[in-house]
Amino acid sequence: MTTTGRNRASGGSDTAQTKVFGTRSVALDPAKRVAAVVLPRGTDQGVMHVFDVALTDRPVTQAGQDG
């Protein structure tokens, strides 16, 4: 997905073309509790920005999609 515009740290915005990427859902063991999300120490190309990490109690119905 491509979107136009982004918020800037200064409080303004710009019209940069940005790419939105996602990952597929992964079923977790319901008997365990998520204690932490560990992100990579760096990237191989550019700067990584993480805007959301989410958990749900909805079942995962097929690879890459929530039920």
Rosetta silent file (secondary structure, phi, psi, omega in degrees, C-alpha in Angstrom):
SEQUENCE: MTTTGRNRASGGSDTAQTKVFGTRSVALDPAKRVAAVVLPRGTDQGVMHVFDVALTDRPVTQAGQDG
SCORE:     score description
SCORE:     0.000 S_00000001
   1 L     0.000  138.865  175.255    0.000    0.000    0.000 S_00000001
   2 E  -117.522  140.596  178.422    1.243    3.506   -0.778 S_00000001
   3 E  -135.862  155.036  179.701   -0.038    6.624    0.924 S_00000001
   4 E  -105.234  130.546  176.167    0.689   10.328    0.525 S_00000001
   5 E    98.585  149.593  176.410    1.683   12.418    3.515 S_00000001
   6 E  -157.211  155.883  175.953    3.128   11.752    6.939 S_00000001
   7 E   -80.205  144.762  179.091    3.344   13.482   10.287 S_00000001
   8 L  -108.818  154.647 -178.864    6.656   15.109   11.152 S_00000001
   9 L   -58.799  -27.730 -178.522    8.343   15.246   14.557 S_00000001
  10 L   -75.226   -7.753  180.000    8.045   19.056   14.484 S_00000001
  11 L   104.032  -12.156  178.801    4.246   18.783   14.505 S_00000001
  12 L   -91.374 -162.808  177.285    3.681   19.551   10.821 S_00000001
  13 E  -143.166  169.847  176.525    3.155   17.239    7.878 S_00000001
  14 E  -140.112 -176.142 -176.667    4.530   16.714    4.384 S_00000001
  15 E  -114.315   25.979 -179.865    3.471   15.121    1.102 S_00000001
  16 E   -61.947  144.294  172.802    6.051   12.333    0.890 S_00000001
  17 E   -80.792  120.505 -178.123    4.984    9.080   -0.784 S_00000001
  18 E  -119.881  153.841  179.153    5.256    6.404    1.901 S_00000001
  19 E  -105.696  140.191  177.435    4.890    2.632    1.824 S_00000001
  20 L  -113.835  123.711 -179.617    2.861    0.692    4.375 S_00000001
  21 L  -119.085  154.254  175.743    3.936   -2.881    5.085 S_00000001
  22 L  -141.161  170.999  177.132    2.483   -5.505    7.357 S_00000001
  23 L  -119.962  169.523 -178.999    3.196   -8.986    8.483 S_00000001
  24 L   -83.643  154.041  177.068    1.024  -12.023    8.762 S_00000001
  25 L   -70.121  148.224  178.772   -0.797  -13.024   11.917 S_00000001
  26 L  -131.389  128.220  178.084    0.703  -15.796   14.007 S_00000001
  27 L   -72.853  133.917  178.005   -1.253  -17.914   16.469 S_00000001
  28 L  -105.891  160.266  177.574    0.246  -17.902   19.959 S_00000001
  29 L   -69.478  114.646 -177.390   -0.057  -20.506   22.691 S_00000001
  30 L   -65.735  -14.446  178.625   -3.120  -19.387   24.711 S_00000001
  31 L   -82.921   -6.083 -178.818   -1.632  -20.962   27.854 S_00000001
  32 L  -114.282  164.593  179.731    1.251  -18.469   27.761 S_00000001
  33 L  -117.537  136.702  177.147    1.468  -14.708   28.205 S_00000001
  34 L   -73.063  121.489 -178.674    3.367  -12.329   25.891 S_00000001
  35 L   -98.652  -28.789 -176.529    6.053  -10.708   28.021 S_00000001
  36 L  -163.117  156.364  170.812    7.898   -8.687   25.371 S_00000001
  37 L  -116.979  119.309 -177.233    8.241   -7.914   21.676 S_00000001
  38 L  -101.874  121.167 -179.342   11.895   -7.835   20.607 S_00000001
  39 L   -97.262  158.551  177.684   12.672   -5.734   17.551 S_00000001
  40 L   -62.265  153.746  179.102   15.810   -5.962   15.397 S_00000001
  41 L   -72.935  -21.206 -178.404   18.774   -3.808   16.437 S_00000001
  42 L  -160.997 -173.778  178.172   18.957   -2.249   12.982 S_00000001
  43 L  -124.850  162.817  177.997   17.845   -2.410    9.388 S_00000001
  44 L   -93.960  -13.473  179.904   19.627   -3.403    6.224 S_00000001
  45 L  -149.483   98.514  174.761   18.225   -0.497    4.170 S_00000001
  46 L    88.734 -153.639 -174.103   17.227    2.787    5.733 S_00000001
  47 L  -111.859  135.878  178.798   15.307    3.511    8.898 S_00000001
  48 L   -98.202  133.968  175.342   12.708    1.256   10.477 S_00000001
  49 L  -123.531  126.169  176.808    9.599    2.770   12.077 S_00000001
  50 L  -109.642  120.091 -177.193    7.207    0.608   14.092 S_00000001
  51 L  -105.689  -16.199 -177.059    3.809    2.215   14.596 S_00000001
  52 L  -160.243  137.806  168.593    1.772   -0.669   15.948 S_00000001
  53 L  -133.263  128.519 -173.667    2.049   -4.064   17.570 S_00000001
  54 L  -134.394  152.243  173.620   -1.254   -5.689   18.432 S_00000001
  55 L  -122.555  151.000  176.945   -2.673   -8.771   20.086 S_00000001
  56 L  -142.843  153.979  174.606   -6.158  -10.196   19.669 S_00000001
  57 L   -96.858    4.953  175.782   -8.139  -13.022   21.176 S_00000001
  58 L   -74.345  142.063  179.184   -9.809  -13.652   17.808 S_00000001
  59 L   -69.919  147.972  174.036   -8.756  -16.911   16.202 S_00000001
  60 E   -84.619  118.212 -174.571   -6.431  -16.880   13.207 S_00000001
  61 E   -89.125  -32.357  176.285   -8.431  -18.523   10.413 S_00000001
  62 E  -156.412  159.786 -176.193   -5.774  -18.721    7.707 S_00000001
  63 L   -53.569  125.554  175.376   -2.206  -17.573    7.210 S_00000001
  64 L    88.242   -3.096 -178.608   -2.032  -13.798    7.010 S_00000001
  65 E  -138.821  139.062  174.708   -5.646  -13.075    7.999 S_00000001
  66 E   -83.576  155.896  179.556   -7.487  -12.766   11.293 S_00000001
  67 L   -84.547    0.000    0.000  -10.887  -14.414   11.748 S_00000001
